[in-house]
């Protein structure tokens, strides 16, 4: 728990043990926690140096009050992070000045192999300060959506995520549940008829573009630093984003068919997902498969929605759904 402050696991155990005891010797703590005496002496030395533990003349150790001792330690680390952030700004400006006039080889890095592409894909997201934008297309070679560990971490730092899904990718197994989880985490998703490439952009500083498989059979990609080419990809993303269909999939997703009920007064979460996927261009069979519904149940739900809306065709149902807030308008 306190590892972020630089404490070793044994340090935290010793400090917590002392919090429950007025005083204790090193030998008593060593026996209590089953820690070698040498390791205990090192832990107590570190804790004393940080001001978390007070050592008296008779070799007794006492825990310093947490609000005072830990508060001071946290403040020191916070100050250190602020200094590091200031250094980052300085280094970024120095780097930006240096790249003016750099050769093309310095602005484009070729990445080959699944492991290298995965590493760069996660690294680009970790480098983002304000936003990450992606084009998602199938097949998922290096990093499937459910293995993108950098996304929730970056979101936790306040980074905004916007992603455009290729319509064909919505037919991939499990992609709907992944999309629902991303939406729940605050990711903005849209669907395009066809995307020109896979793409991930971190702010306006970095871009990763996976390419075709090399003659040797390995996937390749290029990592782009700030340049005119990166500006063009930035503009491409924004153009596609403006014309893409918003994807709204409320609810937890993946519910078993036996517990799905028809809504008497309006659409259920499953109904909204059905409408969103159909309006995104998926076939009935694909929607039924993704939501684990039988084709017959899907048809029954659509008929129920058409009855609620008092319409005869799916086109009329789509218009009604948009006007009455069942789905987000395009």
C-alpha positions, 0 to 999 in steps of 0.5 A, spaced: 500 500 500 505 504 501 510 502 496 508 508 492 512 512 497 518 508 497 517 503 503 518 496 502 513 491 504 517 489 510 517 496 512 510 497 512 509 491 516 514 493 521 510 500 521 503 497 522 506 492 527 508 498 531 502 502 531 498 497 535 504 497 540 506 503 545 514 500 544 517 494 542 525 492 541 527 490 534 528 483 537 520 483 539 518 485 532 523 480 529 519 474 533 512 477 532 513 478 524 518 472 523 523 477 520 530 475 520 534 480 525 538 483 520 532 485 515 529 488 521 535 492 523 535 495 516 527 496 516 527 500 522 533 504 520 529 506 514 523 507 518 527 511 523 530 515 517 524 517 514 521 519 521 516 514 521 519 510 527 522 514 533 528 510 537 529 511 544 536 511 548 534 504 551 533 501 544 525 501 544 522 503 538 515 507 537 511 509 531 510 516 529 503 518 528 501 517 521 498 523 520 504 527 521 509 522 519 506 519 513 503 526 511 510 529 511 512 523 507 507 524 502 508 532 501 515 530 499 513 525 494 508 530 491 513 536 491 518 531 487 513 529 482 511 537 481 519 538 480 519 532 475 513 535 471 516 541 471 522 538 468 518 534 463 515 541 460 522 543 460 525 537 456 519 537 452 520 544 449 528 542 448 526 536 444 521 540 440 526 545 439 531 540 437 526 536 432 526 542 428 530 540 422 531 533 424 532 528 418 526 523 416 529 518 420 529 521 426 521 522 425 519 515 423 521 509 427 520 502 424 517 497 429 517 490 427 514 484 431 508 483 435 511 484 442 515 490 439 508 493 437 505 491 443 510 495 447 510 501 443 502 501 443 502 501 450 507 506 451 504 511 446 498 511 451 502 512 457 505 518 454 499 522 453 497 528 457 490 530 455 487 525 449 488 518 446 485 517 439 484 511 435 482 507 429 480 500 431 480 495 425 480 487 425 483 483 426 487 484 432 494 482 432 498 485 437 493 488 442 486 485 442 481 491 446 480 487 452 488 486 453 489 494 453 492 495 460 494 502 458 487 505 457 484 504 464 491 507 467 491 513 462 483 514 464 485 514 471 490 520 470 484 524 466 486 522 459 480 522 454 479 517 450 476 517 443 475 511 438 472 509 432 471 502 430 470 499 423 464 496 422 466 490 421 470 489 427 463 489 431 462 482 428 468 480 432 467 475 438 467 479 445 467 486 442 461 488 444 462 487 451 469 490 451 465 496 448 460 496 453 466 496 458 470 502 455 463 506 454 462 505 462 469 507 463 468 514 459 471 512 452 467 515 447 466 510 441 463 511 434 463 507 428 465 508 421 463 504 415 470 503 413 477 505 416 483 506 412 488 503 417 489 502 424 491 508 428 493 510 435 495 518 437 497 521 443 496 528 444 499 531 437 506 528 439 506 521 437 502 516 432 503 509 431 500 506 425 500 498 424 502 496 417 501 490 413 505 483 415 512 484 412 515 479 407 518 475 413 511 474 416 512 479 422 507 485 423 510 491 422 508 499 424 511 506 424 512 510 430 511 517 428 513 523 432 511 530 431 511 532 423 507 534 418 505 527 417 502 526 424 498 533 423 495 529 417 493 523 421 490 528 426 486 531 421 484 525 418 482 522 425 477 528 426 474 528 419 472 521 420 470 522 427 465 527 425 462 523 420 462 516 424 456 514 428 456 514 435 455 508 439 451 507 445 451 501 449 447 501 455 447 496 461 452 491 463 452 487 456 452 479 455 446 477 459 443 471 458 437 470 454 433 467 459 433 473 464 432 478 458 425 481 459 421 486 454 420 493 457 412 495 457 413 502 457 419 503 453 426 500 451 430 496 456 438 496 456 438 490 451 433 493 446 437 500 446 443 495 444 439 492 439 437 498 436 444 501 436 448 495 433 442 495 427 443 502 426 451 501 426 450 497 420 450 490 423 446 484 420 441 481 424 445 475 425 451 478 428 447 482 433 443 476 435 450 473 436 453 478 440 448 479 445 447 472 445 440 472 443 436 467 438 434 470 431 427 469 433 428 473 440 431 478 436 425 479 431 420 478 437 424 484 441 424 488 434 416 487 433 415 489 440 419 496 439 415 497 433 409 496 437 411 501 442 413 506 437 407 505 433 411 504 426 411 499 421 418 499 418 425 499 421 426 505 418 421 508 421 423 505 428 430 508 427 427 515 426 422 514 432 428 511 436 432 518 435 427 523 436 425 520 443 432 518 445 432 511 445 439 512 441 444 517 441 442 521 434 448 521 429 
